[in-house]
Amino acid sequence: MAALGTLIGGRYRLDVEIGRGGMSIVYRAFDTVLERTVAIKLMHREIAADADQLERFRREARAVAQLSHPYVVTVIDAGEEPADANGAAGSPYIVFEYVDGETLKELIRREGPLEIPQAIAYALELARALGAAHEHHIVHRDVKPHNVLISDEGAVKITDFGIARSLTEEGLTMAGRVLGTTDYVSPEQALGHPVTGQSDLYSLGVVLFEMLTGEVPFHGSSPVAVAMKHVREDVPDVQQLRPELSAATAAVLDRALAKDLQRRYPDAASMAADLEDVLAVEASRTGQATGEVTSVLRTLPGPMRRRLPWRMRHPARWALVLALLVPAIVAVVLVAAARHTHRGAGLTPGVVARPGLEPVQLAANAAHDYNPFGTGPENRDQIDNLVDGDPSTSWSTEEYFDGTLKKPGGVGTGVYLDAAPTLLAKALEIQTLTPGFAVQVYVADHVEEEIAYGNPTPLSARGWQGPVGRSAYVHDGERIPLALGGRAHRYYLVWLTTLPPGMESASINELTLFK
């Protein structure tokens, strides 16, 4: 174990231990060259003496370094500390971006079953991350909530590719030995058979099951006993454990957790497409539609035909699936029609009412920029474009050449809407041509007259309550559910915490509140 304060690689100062495993210790560290916080994984010296373990550690660095994806923790650097004076092996290390937050496992332990749309949204982001890894011929092989980080801004990132293996490499796993956590292990991996990306999708299905129910599907007296249940036993019916869950979501879980590889999702893209569909279904059931609803048309009727033959043992579910999907399809048709027919001020094209969800037309001067952590207004001359009913006009942040929204007083910038006198909003829709930024939504009954630019006073101390809604990766037309606890508020803050990947600014064309 390295002493805190040690300088690794001549630049990374170890500040505090944040994780420990059989192979390595993870520290929060400070990059003294670029003056930023990072995470550094330092391999135990005694483990580094094992050639196979050393190669597995090096492979993790190579594997993740190939990936550039918003939902995968980024590798910044890698190297090896020299052997000590006694000739003991050196300590290899990998430097990652530091994610300030918690693991998905910690979130589930604290909150129990997650809200259904939240769980599906997390699974969707993880499916996209795994798809990016699989496109690089990399199988994670240890997908579990412990290896999913959720930042304070709500961004989801998968990490710990420590047992990942390239599909083009010879594996290091000994015959009959299972690498991975058996609570989430696929049947073929439990049997020691060759694994592909489909194994990761099975594990993701288990993670989604746990997010929805608060429990893993199988328990046993030993890890081997649990692994054999994945091989031999059917996963418990998720609708019996979570009755309010739609049949469409249950069908996605059935397919992800199929033991027969011919029935399981063939790739992450097909699973992500179905997750987009059921996210729209679950949101529409609660009167909260999201931008993902437009994906329903893209995959119907194909996925329905694929699922029906092996889902007929629950025919009542399919009647419900059809009942849920038809209104969503009608809504998409109305969206498309509105985009072609609406012009001028008023409600924004593409914004349509649904049962229990009605768009609110705000005053022409309802939008205000809000940059308390920065040094001045953010394109105040564009701010009215957010509520002018014209999606061809927009407001944008200033340009941040470091690609982050770090300010003298903190992180983030935003805009707020004045819904005078008050409004009990159920959702907020964002139209944007620069998708990929993260937002949090706050509410307040009073906004300070003097913003005090550059002041580090947090949002909560400025009267903002929340977040009451969030999105880690905003898509055009995304509709974010708001949880206000039945209380109306006057002001609604859209707080941007990250920029789109690889961009120096973010823009918003229209903001619409729903009641």
Backbone torsions as a table, in degrees:
resi	resn	phi	psi	omega
1	MET	NA	127.2	179.4
2	ALA	-77.7	146.3	179.7
3	ALA	-75.7	142.2	175.3
4	LEU	-60.1	141.8	-175.9
5	GLY	95.0	-13.0	178.0
6	THR	-63.3	142.3	177.8
7	LEU	-98.3	115.5	-179.4
8	ILE	-97.7	136.0	179.4
9	GLY	62.0	19.8	178.0
10	GLY	74.6	5.8	-175.8
11	ARG	-149.6	-21.8	-173.6
12	TYR	-101.4	110.6	-178.5
13	ARG	-89.3	122.1	-179.0
14	LEU	-74.2	120.6	-176.1
15	ASP	-102.5	-45.6	-177.8
16	VAL	-158.0	143.0	176.7
17	GLU	-76.9	131.2	-179.1
18	ILE	-122.0	-4.2	179.0
19	GLY	-169.2	153.7	-177.7
20	ARG	-149.0	138.7	176.5
21	GLY	-140.3	-178.3	-178.5
22	GLY	-68.2	-22.9	-176.7
23	MET	-101.7	-29.3	-170.2
24	SER	-155.6	170.6	173.0
25	ILE	-122.1	139.2	178.1
26	VAL	-107.9	131.9	-179.9
27	TYR	-119.8	149.2	161.0
28	ARG	-82.8	131.1	-174.6
29	ALA	-134.9	169.0	179.7
30	PHE	-120.2	123.7	177.1
31	ASP	-79.8	107.0	-175.2
32	THR	-74.0	-14.0	179.7
33	VAL	-84.3	-52.1	-179.0
34	LEU	-95.3	-1.1	176.6
35	GLU	53.8	61.3	178.5
36	ARG	-146.4	157.1	177.1
37	THR	-82.6	137.0	178.5
38	VAL	-135.3	171.3	170.1
39	ALA	-112.2	138.4	-179.2
40	ILE	-130.4	128.8	178.4
41	LYS	-101.1	118.5	-175.3
42	LEU	-113.8	120.1	-176.9
43	MET	-73.7	140.5	176.2
44	HIS	-60.6	137.6	-178.5
45	ARG	-60.0	-40.2	-178.2
46	GLU	-67.0	-31.7	176.8
47	ILE	-73.2	-35.6	-179.1
48	ALA	-62.0	-20.4	178.9
49	ALA	-74.0	-15.3	177.9
50	ASP	-88.2	118.8	-173.9
51	ALA	-60.4	-41.4	-179.2
52	ASP	-66.3	-43.9	179.9
53	GLN	-65.6	-38.3	178.9
54	LEU	-63.9	-41.7	179.5
55	GLU	-67.0	-36.5	177.9
56	ARG	-63.5	-40.9	179.1
57	PHE	-65.3	-44.6	178.7
58	ARG	-63.5	-35.2	-178.6
59	ARG	-66.0	-35.1	177.3
60	GLU	-59.3	-44.7	179.7
61	ALA	-61.3	-44.2	-179.2
62	ARG	-65.5	-40.5	-176.0
63	ALA	-64.1	-53.2	-174.6
64	VAL	-71.9	-28.7	178.8
65	ALA	-62.9	-23.5	178.6
66	GLN	-75.6	-17.6	-171.3
67	LEU	-99.1	132.6	172.4
68	SER	-130.2	98.5	-173.6
69	HIS	-149.6	141.7	-176.8
70	PRO	-63.7	-18.7	-178.0
71	TYR	-107.6	16.5	175.6
72	VAL	-122.1	130.6	178.1
73	VAL	-62.2	130.5	-172.7
74	THR	-83.3	134.5	170.8
75	VAL	-82.7	127.9	-179.0
76	ILE	-98.8	-38.7	-172.8
77	ASP	-161.4	165.6	175.0
78	ALA	-156.8	154.8	179.3
79	GLY	-177.8	-169.3	179.0
80	GLU	-140.2	130.3	173.6
81	GLU	-72.0	144.7	-178.5
82	PRO	-68.5	161.0	176.2
83	ALA	-60.8	151.5	-178.8
84	ASP	-79.6	-179.7	-175.2
85	ALA	-65.2	-21.8	179.7
86	ASN	-89.4	2.3	178.1
87	GLY	87.4	4.8	178.4
88	ALA	-67.0	151.0	-177.0
89	ALA	-57.5	149.3	176.0
90	GLY	-72.4	171.0	-177.8
91	SER	-109.6	108.2	173.7
92	PRO	-66.3	152.8	179.3
93	TYR	-145.0	155.6	174.0
94	ILE	-129.0	135.2	179.5
95	VAL	-107.6	127.1	-178.8
96	PHE	-117.7	162.2	167.0
97	GLU	-61.1	146.4	179.7
98	TYR	-93.1	125.0	178.8
99	VAL	-106.8	112.0	-178.4
100	ASP	-86.8	107.1	-177.3
101	GLY	174.8	-135.2	-178.5
102	GLU	-145.4	168.8	175.8
103	THR	-83.8	158.4	176.0
104	LEU	-61.2	-34.7	178.0
105	LYS	-61.3	-43.6	178.6
106	GLU	-63.4	-38.3	178.5
107	LEU	-63.7	-44.3	-179.9
108	ILE	-65.4	-41.1	178.8
109	ARG	-62.5	-36.3	-177.1
110	ARG	-78.2	-41.4	-172.4
111	GLU	-104.9	-12.8	-174.8
112	GLY	74.2	-152.2	179.3
113	PRO	-55.8	135.6	-179.5
114	LEU	-83.0	162.7	171.5
115	GLU	-57.1	140.5	-172.4
116	ILE	-59.0	-49.6	178.4
117	PRO	-61.0	-36.0	178.9
118	GLN	-63.3	-46.2	-179.9
119	ALA	-60.9	-43.9	-178.9
120	ILE	-67.2	-39.3	179.0
121	ALA	-62.5	-42.2	177.2
122	TYR	-62.4	-44.6	179.8
123	ALA	-61.7	-38.7	178.8
124	LEU	-61.9	-45.4	179.9
125	GLU	-64.5	-38.5	178.4
126	LEU	-68.4	-37.4	177.0
127	ALA	-61.6	-41.0	178.4
128	ARG	-65.7	-39.1	177.9
129	ALA	-64.4	-44.6	178.9
130	LEU	-65.5	-35.7	176.4
131	GLY	-59.8	-40.3	178.0
132	ALA	-64.2	-40.8	177.8
133	ALA	-64.8	-43.8	-178.3
134	HIS	-65.5	-33.4	176.7
135	GLU	-63.0	-25.8	175.4
136	HIS	-93.2	13.9	178.5
137	HIS	62.5	35.3	179.2
138	ILE	-116.7	124.8	175.3
139	VAL	-103.2	129.0	-177.0
140	HIS	-68.1	-51.3	175.0
141	ARG	75.5	0.7	177.4
142	ASP	-146.6	48.4	180.0
143	VAL	-74.1	119.0	179.6
144	LYS	-159.6	158.8	-176.4
145	PRO	-63.9	-21.1	176.3
146	HIS	-64.4	-26.5	-176.7
147	ASN	-101.2	17.1	176.6
148	VAL	-116.3	121.2	-179.6
149	LEU	-101.3	138.0	176.3
150	ILE	-119.8	115.2	-177.1
151	SER	-73.3	167.5	177.6
152	ASP	-60.9	-23.7	178.3
153	GLU	-86.8	-1.6	178.8
154	GLY	92.4	4.1	178.9
155	ALA	-74.4	138.1	-179.3
156	VAL	-104.0	131.1	179.8
157	LYS	-140.1	134.9	177.1
158	ILE	-93.3	142.0	-176.1
159	THR	-138.3	-175.5	175.3
160	ASP	59.7	70.3	172.5
161	PHE	-88.0	33.3	-172.9
162	GLY	-62.3	-27.0	177.1
163	ILE	-115.2	16.6	177.8
164	ALA	-63.0	152.6	-179.5
165	ARG	-142.2	136.3	174.7
166	SER	-71.7	138.8	178.3
167	LEU	-66.7	-15.6	-178.8
168	THR	-96.2	-1.5	-179.3
169	GLU	-102.6	160.0	166.6
170	GLU	-74.7	133.6	-178.7
171	GLY	-75.8	159.1	178.1
172	LEU	-97.7	-4.6	-177.1
173	THR	-71.1	129.5	177.5
174	MET	-70.1	150.3	179.6
175	ALA	-57.6	132.6	177.7
176	GLY	82.1	-5.5	-179.0
177	ARG	-97.8	132.8	-178.9
178	VAL	-99.1	120.6	171.8
179	LEU	-99.1	128.9	-178.4
180	GLY	128.8	165.5	-179.4
181	THR	-86.7	126.4	-170.7
182	THR	-70.3	-18.7	175.5
183	ASP	-61.5	-24.3	-173.8
184	TYR	-123.3	9.3	-172.0
185	VAL	-76.2	142.1	177.3
186	SER	-76.5	156.8	179.7
187	PRO	-57.5	-43.6	-178.3
188	GLU	-67.4	-34.1	177.6
189	GLN	-70.7	-37.7	178.2
190	ALA	-62.1	-32.1	180.0
191	LEU	-86.4	-0.6	-180.0
192	GLY	77.3	16.7	179.2
193	HIS	-81.5	164.9	176.6
194	PRO	-58.6	144.4	-178.9
195	VAL	-116.8	150.2	175.9
196	THR	-130.0	-171.2	177.5
197	GLY	-59.2	-24.1	178.5
198	GLN	-63.2	-27.7	176.3
199	SER	-65.8	-41.9	176.2
200	ASP	-60.1	-37.8	-178.5
201	LEU	-69.1	-35.3	174.0
202	TYR	-61.6	-47.7	180.0
203	SER	-61.5	-38.8	176.6
204	LEU	-63.4	-37.3	175.8
205	GLY	-60.4	-39.9	177.5
206	VAL	-65.2	-40.2	178.3
207	VAL	-62.2	-43.1	177.8
208	LEU	-63.8	-41.5	176.9
209	PHE	-56.9	-45.0	-178.8
210	GLU	-67.6	-39.2	178.0
211	MET	-61.5	-36.3	-176.2
212	LEU	-81.9	-28.2	-174.9
213	THR	-113.4	-18.2	-176.0
214	GLY	84.5	-0.8	-177.7
215	GLU	-138.2	151.4	170.8
216	VAL	-74.7	157.3	-174.1
217	PRO	-69.4	-29.0	-174.5
218	PHE	-126.6	144.6	172.7
219	HIS	-129.7	152.4	-180.0
220	GLY	-159.4	174.3	-177.3
221	SER	-76.6	-14.6	-179.5
222	SER	-154.5	162.0	176.5
223	PRO	-57.4	-36.7	179.3
224	VAL	-65.2	-40.2	179.1
225	ALA	-62.3	-40.4	178.0
226	VAL	-65.5	-43.7	-179.9
227	ALA	-59.1	-40.6	-178.9
228	MET	-69.4	-27.7	175.0
229	LYS	-67.2	-35.8	174.9
230	HIS	-63.3	-29.8	-179.8
231	VAL	-78.8	-39.7	-166.0
232	ARG	-109.5	-27.2	-170.1
233	GLU	-108.3	149.0	175.1
234	ASP	-72.0	142.8	174.7
235	VAL	-67.1	138.5	178.7
236	PRO	-55.1	148.2	-179.4
237	ASP	-67.3	115.6	-174.2
238	VAL	-66.2	-27.3	-179.9
239	GLN	-73.4	-23.2	174.6
240	GLN	-73.3	-32.0	179.6
241	LEU	-84.8	-26.9	179.5
242	ARG	-135.8	79.8	-171.0
243	PRO	-59.1	-28.5	-177.7
244	GLU	-76.4	-4.8	179.7
245	LEU	-70.0	139.9	-179.3
246	SER	-73.8	156.6	175.7
247	ALA	-63.7	-31.1	179.8
248	ALA	-63.6	-43.2	178.6
249	THR	-67.2	-40.4	177.0
250	ALA	-59.9	-37.4	179.6
251	ALA	-66.5	-38.1	177.0
252	VAL	-63.0	-43.6	178.3
253	LEU	-63.5	-41.2	178.2
254	ASP	-56.9	-42.7	-176.7
255	ARG	-72.7	-41.2	179.3
256	ALA	-63.6	-33.6	-174.9
257	LEU	-99.5	15.2	177.1
258	ALA	-65.9	132.5	178.3
259	LYS	-74.6	-30.9	177.2
260	ASP	-78.5	119.6	-177.8
261	LEU	-63.0	-24.3	178.2
262	GLN	-70.8	-24.7	-179.8
263	ARG	-95.5	-23.0	-178.3
264	ARG	-73.9	159.3	176.9
265	TYR	-54.1	131.9	-178.6
266	PRO	-74.3	-25.3	-177.5
267	ASP	-157.0	166.9	-177.0
268	ALA	-67.3	-32.3	-178.3
269	ALA	-62.5	-41.5	-179.6
270	SER	-69.7	-36.0	176.6
271	MET	-67.8	-41.4	178.4
272	ALA	-61.7	-40.5	-179.9
273	ALA	-61.7	-42.1	178.7
274	ASP	-70.8	-33.8	176.1
275	LEU	-65.2	-36.1	174.9
276	GLU	-61.0	-42.6	179.9
277	ASP	-61.7	-50.0	-175.3
278	VAL	-73.0	-24.4	172.9
279	LEU	-62.9	-40.9	176.4
280	ALA	-65.0	-41.2	-179.4
281	VAL	-63.3	-49.1	-177.7
282	GLU	-64.9	-37.6	178.7
283	ALA	-66.5	-41.5	-178.5
284	SER	-68.1	-29.6	179.0
285	ARG	-66.0	-29.0	179.7
286	THR	-98.3	7.4	-178.9
287	GLY	77.7	18.4	-178.2
288	GLN	-126.9	103.5	-180.0
289	ALA	-95.9	150.3	179.4
290	THR	-120.3	174.2	177.6
291	GLY	-63.1	-17.9	-179.5
292	GLU	-69.3	-14.1	-176.7
293	VAL	-59.9	-28.3	-178.5
294	THR	-66.5	-15.5	179.9
295	SER	-78.3	-11.8	-178.0
296	VAL	-58.6	-45.8	-178.4
297	LEU	-62.3	-30.9	-172.6
298	ARG	-67.1	-31.3	-173.2
299	THR	-110.6	0.9	174.9
300	LEU	-96.2	142.7	3.1
301	PRO	-95.6	5.3	-173.9
302	GLY	-49.2	-58.6	-179.2
303	PRO	-60.1	-32.3	177.8
304	MET	-63.2	-42.3	-179.9
305	ARG	-65.8	-37.3	-178.2
306	ARG	-67.0	-36.1	-174.0
307	ARG	-82.9	-31.7	-171.3
308	LEU	-56.4	-45.8	-173.0
309	PRO	-57.8	-40.1	-175.4
310	TRP	-100.3	5.7	177.5
311	ARG	-108.9	5.3	-174.0
312	MET	-68.2	-12.4	177.9
313	ARG	-68.8	-11.0	174.3
314	HIS	-126.7	65.8	-174.8
315	PRO	-61.0	-30.3	-179.0
316	ALA	-62.9	-30.9	179.3
317	ARG	-62.1	-37.3	-175.2
318	TRP	-72.3	-30.7	172.9
319	ALA	-62.2	-39.5	179.1
320	LEU	-69.6	-40.1	177.7
321	VAL	-57.0	-47.1	-179.5
322	LEU	-64.7	-39.8	179.5
323	ALA	-63.2	-32.5	-178.9
324	LEU	-80.1	-37.0	-174.6
325	LEU	-76.8	-33.0	-177.6
326	VAL	-59.7	-47.6	177.3
327	PRO	-60.6	-35.5	179.7
328	ALA	-65.7	-39.2	179.3
329	ILE	-66.0	-43.0	177.9
330	VAL	-59.3	-40.4	179.5
331	ALA	-62.4	-39.7	179.5
332	VAL	-64.7	-40.6	177.9
333	VAL	-61.5	-42.2	178.1
334	LEU	-63.7	-37.8	177.2
335	VAL	-60.4	-47.6	-178.9
336	ALA	-61.8	-41.8	-180.0
337	ALA	-65.0	-40.9	-178.6
338	ALA	-64.3	-36.1	-179.1
339	ARG	-64.1	-25.3	-177.1
340	HIS	-96.4	-15.5	-173.1
341	THR	-113.1	-22.2	-173.2
342	HIS	-89.0	135.5	175.7
343	ARG	-141.2	154.3	172.5
344	GLY	89.4	-168.6	-176.3
345	ALA	-75.0	176.3	-179.0
346	GLY	105.4	-152.2	179.5
347	LEU	-67.2	145.4	-174.5
348	THR	-71.9	140.5	174.0
349	PRO	-54.8	139.9	-179.6
350	GLY	90.4	-8.4	178.7
351	VAL	-96.9	116.8	-176.7
352	VAL	-127.5	151.6	177.4
353	ALA	-79.1	149.0	172.4
354	ARG	-133.7	164.2	179.5
355	PRO	-53.2	122.9	178.6
356	GLY	78.5	9.6	-177.3
357	LEU	-148.6	104.2	-174.3
358	GLU	-119.7	128.6	179.3
359	PRO	-67.1	145.9	-178.2
360	VAL	-109.4	127.9	176.3
361	GLN	-90.2	116.1	-177.4
362	LEU	-91.1	168.7	176.5
363	ALA	-66.0	156.5	-177.2
364	ALA	-62.9	-23.0	-179.3
365	ASN	-109.4	26.3	-175.0
366	ALA	-75.5	-20.9	-175.1
367	ALA	-92.0	141.8	-179.9
368	HIS	-141.4	139.1	174.7
369	ASP	-76.9	155.5	-176.3
370	TYR	-147.4	107.4	-175.2
371	ASN	-135.1	60.0	-173.9
372	PRO	-67.3	-25.5	-178.0
373	PHE	-86.6	-12.2	-175.1
374	GLY	-95.6	-158.8	-174.1
375	THR	-110.4	6.0	179.2
376	GLY	166.4	-178.1	-178.2
377	PRO	-60.2	154.8	177.0
378	GLU	-110.4	97.7	176.6
379	ASN	47.9	54.9	-177.1
380	ARG	-61.5	-27.5	-179.0
381	ASP	-69.6	-12.6	-179.9
382	GLN	-100.2	-5.7	-165.1
383	ILE	-63.0	-34.1	-178.7
384	ASP	-66.3	-17.2	179.0
385	ASN	-63.0	-20.2	-176.6
386	LEU	-70.7	-22.0	-176.4
387	VAL	-130.3	24.6	-176.8
388	ASP	-90.7	0.8	179.0
389	GLY	73.9	10.4	-178.2
390	ASP	-119.5	104.4	-176.8
391	PRO	-71.0	-5.2	177.7
392	SER	-84.0	-10.8	176.6
393	THR	-104.3	159.9	-174.7
394	SER	-155.3	164.6	167.9
395	TRP	-114.9	145.5	177.2
396	SER	-135.3	157.7	171.6
397	THR	-70.0	167.9	168.2
398	GLU	-68.4	171.5	178.0
399	GLU	-85.3	133.2	178.6
400	TYR	-116.2	103.5	-169.5
401	PHE	-71.1	-15.6	175.3
402	ASP	-88.5	-0.5	177.1
403	GLY	77.4	9.1	178.3
404	THR	-127.1	166.2	178.9
405	LEU	-100.9	31.9	177.4
406	LYS	-72.5	133.0	-177.6
407	LYS	-123.6	172.5	175.9
408	PRO	-58.1	-32.5	-176.6
409	GLY	-102.8	-8.4	-177.7
410	GLY	162.5	-158.0	-176.7
411	VAL	-117.3	129.3	172.3
412	GLY	119.7	161.9	172.8
413	THR	-153.2	169.2	-178.1
414	GLY	-171.3	-172.0	175.6
415	VAL	-138.0	152.9	175.4
416	TYR	-130.6	154.1	-179.5
417	LEU	-110.1	135.7	177.0
418	ASP	-97.1	109.4	-178.0
419	ALA	-104.2	47.0	-176.4
420	ALA	-56.0	142.5	0.8
421	PRO	-78.2	-42.6	171.2
422	THR	-153.8	166.1	-179.3
423	LEU	-151.4	132.8	171.9
424	LEU	-94.3	85.9	-175.0
425	ALA	-82.0	142.9	178.8
426	LYS	-102.7	-23.9	-177.1
427	ALA	-159.4	162.7	176.9
428	LEU	-133.1	127.3	178.0
429	GLU	-105.2	138.4	179.9
430	ILE	-119.1	124.4	170.6
431	GLN	-105.3	130.7	-175.6
432	THR	-150.9	149.9	173.3
433	LEU	-103.7	4.6	177.4
434	THR	-126.3	66.3	-176.6
435	PRO	-64.3	159.7	174.7
436	GLY	114.7	-8.5	178.5
437	PHE	-84.5	161.9	179.7
438	ALA	-106.1	142.6	178.6
439	VAL	-134.9	154.5	167.8
440	GLN	-125.6	148.2	179.5
441	VAL	-113.4	128.1	177.9
442	TYR	-120.3	161.6	177.0
443	VAL	-129.4	158.2	178.2
444	ALA	-156.5	159.1	175.6
445	ASP	-105.1	-10.3	179.1
446	HIS	-149.4	135.9	175.9
447	VAL	-114.1	128.0	-178.0
448	GLU	-57.3	140.6	-179.2
449	GLU	-66.9	-40.1	-179.1
450	GLU	-103.2	114.7	-176.2
451	ILE	-69.2	-28.2	-179.4
452	ALA	60.3	69.3	-177.5
453	TYR	-55.6	138.6	177.0
454	GLY	79.0	1.6	-179.3
455	ASN	-79.5	131.1	-177.0
456	PRO	-77.7	3.2	179.7
457	THR	-55.4	124.1	-176.8
458	PRO	-66.8	163.5	-178.4
459	LEU	-59.2	-38.4	-177.4
460	SER	-62.6	-35.6	179.2
461	ALA	-76.5	-12.3	177.5
462	ARG	-93.8	5.4	176.8
463	GLY	100.2	-1.7	-178.7
464	TRP	-83.7	135.5	-179.4
465	GLN	-110.4	137.6	177.9
466	GLY	136.3	-158.5	9.8
467	PRO	-73.1	145.7	177.6
468	VAL	-100.7	-2.7	177.3
469	GLY	-169.3	158.6	-178.4
470	ARG	-162.2	160.4	170.6
471	SER	-147.2	131.0	-179.2
472	ALA	-83.3	-14.8	-176.4
473	TYR	-155.9	90.3	-173.1
474	VAL	-71.2	131.7	174.6
475	HIS	-108.4	155.6	178.5
476	ASP	-60.1	127.8	-179.3
477	GLY	82.2	10.3	-178.6
478	GLU	-68.4	134.9	179.0
479	ARG	-112.0	112.8	-173.1
480	ILE	-94.6	120.1	176.4
481	PRO	-64.4	143.0	179.0
482	LEU	-116.5	133.2	179.9
483	ALA	-109.1	96.3	-175.9
484	LEU	-103.0	-0.7	178.1
485	GLY	63.9	28.1	176.8
486	GLY	80.0	9.0	-177.5
487	ARG	-110.1	132.4	178.6
488	ALA	-82.1	150.4	177.8
489	HIS	-137.9	161.8	-179.3
490	ARG	-91.6	-40.4	-171.5
491	TYR	-111.9	139.1	-179.7
492	TYR	-127.3	115.2	-176.6
493	LEU	-99.1	125.1	172.9
494	VAL	-100.0	105.3	-170.5
495	TRP	-105.7	112.1	-179.8
496	LEU	-84.4	128.5	-177.8
497	THR	-112.2	-22.8	174.4
498	THR	-138.5	158.6	176.3
499	LEU	-94.6	162.7	174.4
500	PRO	-58.2	145.3	-178.2
501	PRO	-53.6	128.6	176.4
502	GLY	76.6	6.6	-178.0
503	MET	-113.9	159.0	-177.3
504	GLU	-106.9	0.8	176.7
505	SER	-156.6	166.2	175.8
506	ALA	-132.8	148.1	-180.0
507	SER	-127.8	151.6	176.5
508	ILE	-128.6	129.6	-179.3
509	ASN	-87.8	-44.7	-179.3
510	GLU	-147.7	147.2	171.3
511	LEU	-122.6	132.1	-179.9
512	THR	-132.7	127.8	174.0
513	LEU	-94.2	149.1	179.0
514	PHE	-123.4	142.8	177.5
515	LYS	-117.2	NA	NA
